[in-house]
Amino acid sequence: MGQSYSKGENHAATPDRFYVDSYGDYGPRRSTERWTLGRPDHALVQAFSDARSHFEPKALDALLTPDYVEVSPRGEIDRRQAVLGFYAADKATPAPPMSLATQDVRRYGDTAIVIGSVDYTIPTPTGGTVKHTVRVTYVERRIGTRWLMASAQYTGVPLAKPPQ
């Protein structure tokens, strides 16, 4: 049976407890804290999101398992090489403001399922903004001593209907 962590709040990796270095390695300062309160899983999700939003394929490459696969909000299945190609530096576009939250973490030995959400705000043609939410299921896998992203599936959450 797996360990489960449920949190309805954003998890921030604080410098005194966790690290993320320039090579994409992340984790608690003391290895005994791995999985405490579900936070190291959020560190991987944050590093993964940062590499994507900044179009850093080398950083992203260091975070993905060799067999990584994702399902986009449009239902498209993208394998590792396609994902790395999509985030090539020459294809960079500005990312909208985003925030991440981890709602549930289940660990099964060397595999973890992380359910979270990404909220982002985009401008509207009328000069306003609209907030969108995407629910994300991440599959993380421990290979050796590192946790890597094995899969992600993005599901768009329908916008709330305006009051009539």
N, CA and C atoms as a LAMMPS dump frame, in Angstrom:
ITEM: TIMESTEP
0
ITEM: NUMBER OF ATOMS
492
ITEM: BOX BOUNDS ff ff ff
-5.0000000000000000e+02 5.0000000000000000e+02
-5.0000000000000000e+02 5.0000000000000000e+02
-5.0000000000000000e+02 5.0000000000000000e+02
ITEM: ATOMS id mol type element x y z
1 1 1 N 0.836 -1.181 0
2 1 2 C 0 0 0
3 1 3 C 0.874 1.235 0
4 2 1 N 0.479 2.259 -0.714
5 2 2 C 1.267 3.472 -0.831
6 2 3 C 1.004 4.45 0.29
7 3 1 N 1.925 5.396 0.431
8 3 2 C 1.751 6.479 1.367
9 3 3 C 0.978 7.569 0.663
10 4 1 N 0.106 8.248 1.373
11 4 2 C -0.689 9.296 0.765
12 4 3 C -0.527 10.588 1.539
13 5 1 N -0.388 11.693 0.822
14 5 2 C -0.295 13.011 1.401
15 5 3 C -1.318 13.865 0.697
16 6 1 N -2.2 14.469 1.424
17 6 2 C -3.182 15.35 0.819
18 6 3 C -2.966 16.741 1.358
19 7 1 N -2.807 17.68 0.482
20 7 2 C -2.602 19.069 0.863
21 7 3 C -3.43 19.925 -0.071
22 8 1 N -4.141 20.865 0.452
23 8 2 C -4.93 21.751 -0.378
24 8 3 C -4.289 23.116 -0.493
25 9 1 N -2.998 23.183 -0.339
26 9 2 C -2.31 24.459 -0.33
27 9 3 C -1.105 24.398 -1.247
28 10 1 N -0.602 25.546 -1.594
29 10 2 C 0.643 25.584 -2.358
30 10 3 C 1.772 25.174 -1.438
31 11 1 N 2.729 24.444 -1.962
32 11 2 C 3.898 24.047 -1.189
33 11 3 C 5.085 24.817 -1.727
34 12 1 N 5.717 25.562 -0.906
35 12 2 C 6.892 26.306 -1.341
36 12 3 C 8.133 25.663 -0.75
37 13 1 N 9.108 25.418 -1.565
38 13 2 C 10.368 24.87 -1.086
39 13 3 C 11.175 26.021 -0.497
40 14 1 N 11.405 25.981 0.786
41 14 2 C 12.144 27.045 1.429
42 14 3 C 13.624 26.725 1.429
43 15 1 N 14.493 27.742 1.322
44 15 2 C 15.925 27.496 1.215
45 15 3 C 16.507 26.713 2.381
46 16 1 N 15.927 26.863 3.568
47 16 2 C 16.488 26.155 4.713
48 16 3 C 16.122 24.673 4.724
49 17 1 N 15.162 24.252 3.942
50 17 2 C 14.745 22.854 3.949
51 17 3 C 15.032 22.118 2.651
52 18 1 N 14.943 22.795 1.499
53 18 2 C 15.077 22.133 0.215
54 18 3 C 16.021 22.896 -0.702
55 19 1 N 16.505 22.214 -1.713
56 19 2 C 17.352 22.865 -2.694
57 19 3 C 16.94 22.439 -4.088
58 20 1 N 17.178 23.295 -5.05
59 20 2 C 17.093 22.962 -6.468
60 20 3 C 18.327 23.615 -7.084
61 21 1 N 19.239 22.8 -7.627
62 21 2 C 20.47 23.375 -8.149
63 21 3 C 20.395 23.582 -9.657
64 22 1 N 21.466 24.127 -10.218
65 22 2 C 21.467 24.48 -11.635
66 22 3 C 21.449 23.267 -12.559
67 23 1 N 21.66 22.072 -12.018
68 23 2 C 21.607 20.865 -12.833
69 23 3 C 20.247 20.191 -12.76
70 24 1 N 19.312 20.793 -12.047
71 24 2 C 17.989 20.205 -11.937
72 24 3 C 17.849 19.226 -10.792
73 25 1 N 18.917 19.012 -10.015
74 25 2 C 18.797 18.15 -8.847
75 25 3 C 18.018 18.901 -7.783
76 26 1 N 17.217 18.205 -7.055
77 26 2 C 16.379 18.826 -6.048
78 26 3 C 16.232 17.86 -4.892
79 27 1 N 15.77 18.354 -3.78
80 27 2 C 15.482 17.456 -2.666
81 27 3 C 15.693 18.131 -1.335
82 28 1 N 15.414 17.384 -0.279
83 28 2 C 15.582 17.94 1.062
84 28 3 C 17.061 18.039 1.412
85 29 1 N 17.376 18.891 2.339
86 29 2 C 18.758 19.04 2.788
87 29 3 C 19.249 17.757 3.448
88 30 1 N 18.355 17.027 4.138
89 30 2 C 18.719 15.741 4.735
90 30 3 C 17.875 14.672 4.074
91 31 1 N 18.486 13.593 3.593
92 31 2 C 17.768 12.584 2.825
93 31 3 C 16.638 11.94 3.617
94 32 1 N 16.683 11.968 4.936
95 32 2 C 15.611 11.378 5.735
96 32 3 C 14.317 12.162 5.608
97 33 1 N 14.376 13.377 5.079
98 33 2 C 13.165 14.19 4.936
99 33 3 C 12.434 13.947 3.63
100 34 1 N 13.004 13.13 2.735
101 34 2 C 12.345 12.89 1.455
102 34 3 C 10.929 12.397 1.706
103 35 1 N 9.971 13.016 1.054
104 35 2 C 8.548 12.722 1.129
105 35 3 C 7.878 13.267 2.379
106 36 1 N 8.604 13.915 3.266
107 36 2 C 7.96 14.522 4.424
108 36 3 C 6.987 15.589 3.942
109 37 1 N 5.76 15.484 4.333
110 37 2 C 4.697 16.43 3.977
111 37 3 C 4.476 16.566 2.483
112 38 1 N 4.986 15.642 1.698
113 38 2 C 4.757 15.682 0.268
114 38 3 C 5.521 16.773 -0.453
115 39 1 N 6.472 17.421 0.179
116 39 2 C 7.116 18.576 -0.424
117 39 3 C 8.15 18.259 -1.497
118 40 1 N 9.001 17.243 -1.371
119 40 2 C 9.949 17.02 -2.463
120 40 3 C 9.272 16.74 -3.804
121 41 1 N 8.111 16.112 -3.804
122 41 2 C 7.388 15.902 -5.054
123 41 3 C 7.018 17.239 -5.68
124 42 1 N 6.673 18.205 -4.86
125 42 2 C 6.344 19.527 -5.387
126 42 3 C 7.595 20.208 -5.932
127 43 1 N 8.746 19.93 -5.34
128 43 2 C 9.992 20.507 -5.855
129 43 3 C 10.248 20.024 -7.279
130 44 1 N 9.996 18.749 -7.559
131 44 2 C 10.162 18.234 -8.916
132 44 3 C 9.131 18.869 -9.849
133 45 1 N 7.896 18.958 -9.402
134 45 2 C 6.852 19.59 -10.222
135 45 3 C 7.236 21.041 -10.524
136 46 1 N 7.753 21.761 -9.529
137 46 2 C 8.146 23.161 -9.738
138 46 3 C 9.312 23.258 -10.716
139 47 1 N 10.333 22.418 -10.543
140 47 2 C 11.487 22.439 -11.455
141 47 3 C 11.06 22.095 -12.886
142 48 1 N 10.156 21.116 -13.019
143 48 2 C 9.615 20.7 -14.312
144 48 3 C 8.861 21.862 -14.969
145 49 1 N 8.01 22.52 -14.193
146 49 2 C 7.233 23.65 -14.704
147 49 3 C 8.141 24.81 -15.091
148 50 1 N 9.145 25.092 -14.267
149 50 2 C 10.074 26.185 -14.568
150 50 3 C 10.841 25.916 -15.86
151 51 1 N 11.324 24.695 -16.038
152 51 2 C 12.073 24.354 -17.255
153 51 3 C 11.199 24.521 -18.49
154 52 1 N 9.916 24.165 -18.376
155 52 2 C 8.995 24.308 -19.496
156 52 3 C 8.699 25.781 -19.775
157 53 1 N 8.35 26.529 -18.746
158 53 2 C 7.938 27.918 -18.967
159 53 3 C 9.09 28.814 -19.403
160 54 1 N 10.334 28.42 -19.095
161 54 2 C 11.5 29.196 -19.516
162 54 3 C 12.16 28.619 -20.769
163 55 1 N 11.538 27.602 -21.366
164 55 2 C 12.056 26.961 -22.577
165 55 3 C 13.536 26.586 -22.402
166 56 1 N 13.798 25.742 -21.405
167 56 2 C 15.143 25.272 -21.1
168 56 3 C 15.208 23.761 -21.319
169 57 1 N 15.431 23.321 -22.564
170 57 2 C 15.401 21.884 -22.841
171 57 3 C 16.472 21.084 -22.102
172 58 1 N 17.642 21.677 -21.816
173 58 2 C 18.669 20.941 -21.066
174 58 3 C 18.2 20.658 -19.646
175 59 1 N 17.604 21.651 -19.017
176 59 2 C 17.078 21.457 -17.663
177 59 3 C 15.94 20.441 -17.699
178 60 1 N 15.059 20.543 -18.687
179 60 2 C 13.944 19.615 -18.822
180 60 3 C 14.453 18.195 -19.065
181 61 1 N 15.45 18.056 -19.921
182 61 2 C 16.048 16.765 -20.229
183 61 3 C 16.536 16.068 -18.958
184 62 1 N 17.113 16.829 -18.033
185 62 2 C 17.645 16.265 -16.788
186 62 3 C 16.543 15.822 -15.828
187 63 1 N 15.321 16.265 -16.055
188 63 2 C 14.205 15.947 -15.148
189 63 3 C 13.323 14.812 -15.644
190 64 1 N 13.48 14.384 -16.907
191 64 2 C 12.589 13.399 -17.51
192 64 3 C 13.195 11.997 -17.516
193 65 1 N 12.334 10.987 -17.332
194 65 2 C 12.777 9.607 -17.491
195 65 3 C 13.008 9.353 -18.98
196 66 1 N 13.795 8.325 -19.316
197 66 2 C 14.031 8.023 -20.737
198 66 3 C 12.748 7.714 -21.517
199 67 1 N 11.71 7.193 -20.835
200 67 2 C 10.463 6.826 -21.515
201 67 3 C 9.327 7.81 -21.236
202 68 1 N 9.657 9.06 -20.897
203 68 2 C 8.647 10.068 -20.565
204 68 3 C 7.605 10.188 -21.674
205 69 1 N 6.346 10.349 -21.261
206 69 2 C 5.248 10.585 -22.195
207 69 3 C 4.232 11.492 -21.5
208 70 1 N 3.597 12.377 -22.279
209 70 2 C 2.572 13.236 -21.69
210 70 3 C 1.357 13.304 -22.594
211 71 1 N 0.242 13.652 -21.968
212 71 2 C -1.008 13.866 -22.694
213 71 3 C -1.363 15.334 -22.503
214 72 1 N -1.448 16.049 -23.623
215 72 2 C -1.724 17.486 -23.587
216 72 3 C -3.192 17.742 -23.257
217 73 1 N -3.542 18.999 -22.936
218 73 2 C -4.956 19.326 -22.702
219 73 3 C -5.834 19.044 -23.925
220 74 1 N -5.234 18.964 -25.118
221 74 2 C -5.978 18.649 -26.339
222 74 3 C -6.103 17.152 -26.573
223 75 1 N -5.492 16.352 -25.691
224 75 2 C -5.561 14.903 -25.828
225 75 3 C -4.458 14.306 -26.676
226 76 1 N -3.5 15.122 -27.093
227 76 2 C -2.39 14.63 -27.912
228 76 3 C -1.378 13.904 -27.033
229 77 1 N -0.845 12.796 -27.527
230 77 2 C 0.176 12.047 -26.808
231 77 3 C 1.534 12.46 -27.36
232 78 1 N 2.384 12.971 -26.476
233 78 2 C 3.714 13.43 -26.874
234 78 3 C 4.769 12.655 -26.103
235 79 1 N 5.698 12.073 -26.839
236 79 2 C 6.797 11.343 -26.219
237 79 3 C 7.956 12.296 -25.931
238 80 1 N 8.921 11.794 -25.204
239 80 2 C 10.03 12.585 -24.681
240 80 3 C 10.671 13.51 -25.725
241 81 1 N 11.085 12.975 -26.855
242 81 2 C 11.785 13.781 -27.865
243 81 3 C 10.909 14.904 -28.4
244 82 1 N 9.635 14.632 -28.589
245 82 2 C 8.723 15.674 -29.073
246 82 3 C 8.578 16.781 -28.036
247 83 1 N 8.496 16.404 -26.778
248 83 2 C 8.378 17.398 -25.701
249 83 3 C 9.639 18.258 -25.659
250 84 1 N 10.812 17.624 -25.689
251 84 2 C 12.062 18.388 -25.671
252 84 3 C 12.158 19.314 -26.882
253 85 1 N 11.717 18.856 -28.033
254 85 2 C 11.731 19.688 -29.234
255 85 3 C 10.788 20.873 -29.131
256 86 1 N 9.634 20.654 -28.533
257 86 2 C 8.657 21.732 -28.377
258 86 3 C 9.214 22.855 -27.51
259 87 1 N 10.021 22.492 -26.497
260 87 2 C 10.568 23.482 -25.57
261 87 3 C 11.977 23.936 -25.936
262 88 1 N 12.362 23.786 -27.192
263 88 2 C 13.664 24.279 -27.651
264 88 3 C 13.711 25.798 -27.467
265 89 1 N 14.875 26.294 -27.122
266 89 2 C 15.038 27.722 -26.825
267 89 3 C 14.598 28.62 -27.981
268 90 1 N 14.792 28.179 -29.223
269 90 2 C 14.415 29.016 -30.368
270 90 3 C 12.899 29.089 -30.582
271 91 1 N 12.14 28.304 -29.842
272 91 2 C 10.676 28.335 -29.945
273 91 3 C 10.033 29.056 -28.762
274 92 1 N 10.854 29.678 -27.935
275 92 2 C 10.374 30.304 -26.699
276 92 3 C 9.339 31.384 -26.969
277 93 1 N 8.3 31.368 -26.165
278 93 2 C 7.285 32.414 -26.153
279 93 3 C 7.06 32.798 -24.699
280 94 1 N 6.621 34.021 -24.441
281 94 2 C 6.405 34.414 -23.053
282 94 3 C 5.316 33.552 -22.398
283 95 1 N 5.608 33.087 -21.201
284 95 2 C 4.631 32.285 -20.453
285 95 3 C 3.775 33.213 -19.602
286 96 1 N 2.485 32.925 -19.503
287 96 2 C 1.633 33.757 -18.652
288 96 3 C 1.964 33.505 -17.177
289 97 1 N 1.578 34.417 -16.289
290 97 2 C 1.785 34.185 -14.861
291 97 3 C 1.08 32.889 -14.443
292 98 1 N 1.798 32.036 -13.692
293 98 2 C 1.255 30.738 -13.284
294 98 3 C 1.501 30.499 -11.804
295 99 1 N 0.645 29.686 -11.215
296 99 2 C 0.893 29.194 -9.858
297 99 3 C 0.564 27.704 -9.84
298 100 1 N 1.328 26.968 -9.055
299 100 2 C 1.177 25.518 -8.941
300 100 3 C 0.657 25.167 -7.564
301 101 1 N -0.125 24.127 -7.502
302 101 2 C -0.574 23.59 -6.214
303 101 3 C -0.577 22.071 -6.313
304 102 1 N -0.222 21.424 -5.227
305 102 2 C -0.256 19.97 -5.142
306 102 3 C -1.397 19.598 -4.209
307 103 1 N -2.367 18.826 -4.713
308 103 2 C -3.504 18.456 -3.891
309 103 3 C -3.397 17.061 -3.284
310 104 1 N -2.712 16.14 -3.963
311 104 2 C -2.666 14.771 -3.466
312 104 3 C -1.389 14.093 -3.95
313 105 1 N -0.758 13.335 -3.067
314 105 2 C 0.444 12.581 -3.416
315 105 3 C 0.277 11.167 -2.876
316 106 1 N 0.497 10.188 -3.765
317 106 2 C 0.485 8.784 -3.341
318 106 3 C 1.793 8.159 -3.794
319 107 1 N 2.446 7.486 -2.875
320 107 2 C 3.733 6.873 -3.193
321 107 3 C 3.612 5.363 -3.123
322 108 1 N 4.167 4.698 -4.148
323 108 2 C 4.182 3.244 -4.233
324 108 3 C 5.621 2.814 -4.507
325 109 1 N 6.412 2.67 -3.465
326 109 2 C 7.81 2.291 -3.647
327 109 3 C 8.564 3.346 -4.428
328 110 1 N 9.041 2.983 -5.613
329 110 2 C 9.823 3.893 -6.45
330 110 3 C 8.972 4.697 -7.424
331 111 1 N 7.669 4.727 -7.221
332 111 2 C 6.752 5.476 -8.082
333 111 3 C 5.852 6.344 -7.211
334 112 1 N 5.545 7.524 -7.69
335 112 2 C 4.615 8.408 -6.994
336 112 3 C 3.65 9.001 -8.013
337 113 1 N 2.41 9.147 -7.59
338 113 2 C 1.383 9.806 -8.388
339 113 3 C 1.092 11.132 -7.672
340 114 1 N 1.244 12.227 -8.389
341 114 2 C 1.023 13.553 -7.821
342 114 3 C -0.105 14.2 -8.605
343 115 1 N -1.151 14.602 -7.909
344 115 2 C -2.255 15.317 -8.551
345 115 3 C -2.189 16.76 -8.098
346 116 1 N -2.198 17.643 -9.067
347 116 2 C -2.094 19.058 -8.756
348 116 3 C -2.854 19.894 -9.756
349 117 1 N -2.619 21.175 -9.677
350 117 2 C -3.26 22.084 -10.623
351 117 3 C -2.299 23.208 -10.966
352 118 1 N -2.517 23.757 -12.136
353 118 2 C -1.776 24.927 -12.6
354 118 3 C -2.815 25.989 -12.916
355 119 1 N -2.709 27.127 -12.261
356 119 2 C -3.574 28.271 -12.55
357 119 3 C -2.747 29.272 -13.337
358 120 1 N -3.31 29.793 -14.423
359 120 2 C -2.605 30.803 -15.186
360 120 3 C -3.587 31.865 -15.638
361 121 1 N -3.062 33.056 -15.816
362 121 2 C -3.882 34.21 -16.18
363 121 3 C -3.439 34.702 -17.545
364 122 1 N -4.415 34.851 -18.443
365 122 2 C -4.084 35.341 -19.78
366 122 3 C -4.91 36.598 -20.08
367 123 1 N -4.353 37.483 -20.899
368 123 2 C -5.092 38.701 -21.255
369 123 3 C -6.239 38.392 -22.214
370 124 1 N -7.273 39.201 -22.135
371 124 2 C -8.401 39.083 -23.058
372 124 3 C -8.3 40.197 -24.097
373 125 1 N -8.981 40.055 -25.225
374 125 2 C -8.944 41.106 -26.258
375 125 3 C -9.471 42.454 -25.772
376 126 1 N -10.288 42.447 -24.72
377 126 2 C -10.871 43.702 -24.221
378 126 3 C -9.98 44.392 -23.193
379 127 1 N -8.8 43.833 -22.924
380 127 2 C -7.879 44.455 -21.984
381 127 3 C -7.958 43.886 -20.577
382 128 1 N -8.859 42.99 -20.343
383 128 2 C -8.955 42.357 -19.027
384 128 3 C -8.1 41.102 -18.971
385 129 1 N -8.346 40.273 -17.991
386 129 2 C -7.645 38.99 -17.879
387 129 3 C -8.65 37.913 -17.496
388 130 1 N -8.289 36.684 -17.771
389 130 2 C -9.114 35.551 -17.379
390 130 3 C -8.191 34.478 -16.8
391 131 1 N -8.662 33.876 -15.715
392 131 2 C -7.883 32.823 -15.047
393 131 3 C -8.346 31.463 -15.55
394 132 1 N -7.379 30.646 -15.953
395 132 2 C -7.643 29.281 -16.39
396 132 3 C -6.982 28.316 -15.405
397 133 1 N -7.583 27.16 -15.252
398 133 2 C -7.006 26.122 -14.405
399 133 3 C -6.88 24.841 -15.213
400 134 1 N -5.741 24.189 -15.066
401 134 2 C -5.506 22.894 -15.674
402 134 3 C -5.196 21.926 -14.535
403 135 1 N -5.927 20.85 -14.459
404 135 2 C -5.635 19.79 -13.486
405 135 3 C -4.566 18.917 -14.11
406 136 1 N -3.572 18.533 -13.314
407 136 2 C -2.449 17.756 -13.831
408 136 3 C -2.212 16.535 -12.954
409 137 1 N -2.016 15.398 -13.608
410 137 2 C -1.573 14.194 -12.911
411 137 3 C -0.159 13.912 -13.378
412 138 1 N 0.76 13.911 -12.414
413 138 2 C 2.17 13.635 -12.69
414 138 3 C 2.496 12.237 -12.183
415 139 1 N 3.333 11.524 -12.911
416 139 2 C 3.868 10.249 -12.439
417 139 3 C 5.365 10.456 -12.289
418 140 1 N 5.852 10.277 -11.073
419 140 2 C 7.271 10.43 -10.782
420 140 3 C 7.856 9.052 -10.496
421 141 1 N 9.094 8.851 -10.908
422 141 2 C 9.743 7.555 -10.707
423 141 3 C 11.16 7.766 -10.178
424 142 1 N 11.507 6.976 -9.166
425 142 2 C 12.865 7.042 -8.644
426 142 3 C 13.747 6.118 -9.47
427 143 1 N 14.811 6.698 -10.023
428 143 2 C 15.809 5.934 -10.757
429 143 3 C 17.123 6.188 -10.023
430 144 1 N 17.677 5.152 -9.418
431 144 2 C 18.848 5.332 -8.574
432 144 3 C 18.451 6.146 -7.354
433 145 1 N 19.089 7.284 -7.189
434 145 2 C 18.781 8.138 -6.031
435 145 3 C 17.975 9.374 -6.41
436 146 1 N 17.607 9.511 -7.693
437 146 2 C 16.886 10.703 -8.152
438 146 3 C 15.447 10.39 -8.506
439 147 1 N 14.563 11.313 -8.199
440 147 2 C 13.176 11.244 -8.645
441 147 3 C 13.074 12.017 -9.946
442 148 1 N 12.489 11.384 -10.973
443 148 2 C 12.337 11.986 -12.293
444 148 3 C 10.878 11.951 -12.723
445 149 1 N 10.522 12.817 -13.64
446 149 2 C 9.164 12.876 -14.168
447 149 3 C 9.021 11.809 -15.256
448 150 1 N 8.064 10.89 -15.067
449 150 2 C 7.834 9.81 -16.029
450 150 3 C 6.667 10.127 -16.961
451 151 1 N 5.698 10.904 -16.466
452 151 2 C 4.514 11.181 -17.27
453 151 3 C 3.759 12.366 -16.682
454 152 1 N 2.994 13.018 -17.527
455 152 2 C 2.094 14.082 -17.094
456 152 3 C 0.872 14.053 -17.994
457 153 1 N -0.283 14.276 -17.387
458 153 2 C -1.513 14.409 -18.167
459 153 3 C -2.215 15.674 -17.724
460 154 1 N -2.546 16.507 -18.695
461 154 2 C -3.171 17.8 -18.44
462 154 3 C -4.642 17.751 -18.849
463 155 1 N -5.508 18.194 -17.959
464 155 2 C -6.942 18.242 -18.235
465 155 3 C -7.437 19.647 -17.925
466 156 1 N -7.96 20.323 -18.92
467 156 2 C -8.487 21.664 -18.708
468 156 3 C -9.737 21.626 -17.85
469 157 1 N -9.831 22.571 -16.924
470 157 2 C -11.023 22.723 -16.09
471 157 3 C -11.896 23.782 -16.75
472 158 1 N -13.162 23.445 -17.041
473 158 2 C -14.022 24.426 -17.712
474 158 3 C -14.142 25.724 -16.898
475 159 1 N -14.177 26.85 -17.612
476 159 2 C -14.371 28.137 -16.943
477 159 3 C -15.748 28.186 -16.321
478 160 1 N -15.821 28.875 -15.197
479 160 2 C -17.118 29.066 -14.554
480 160 3 C -18.009 29.915 -15.462
481 161 1 N -19.282 29.565 -15.541
482 161 2 C -20.208 30.342 -16.346
483 161 3 C -20.515 31.653 -15.643
484 162 1 N -20.529 32.757 -16.402
485 162 2 C -20.85 34.046 -15.752
486 162 3 C -22.297 34.043 -15.279
487 163 1 N -22.568 34.77 -14.193
488 163 2 C -23.955 34.847 -13.706
489 163 3 C -24.853 35.493 -14.751
490 164 1 N -26.073 34.996 -14.813
491 164 2 C -27.015 35.524 -15.816
492 164 3 C -28.096 36.332 -15.192
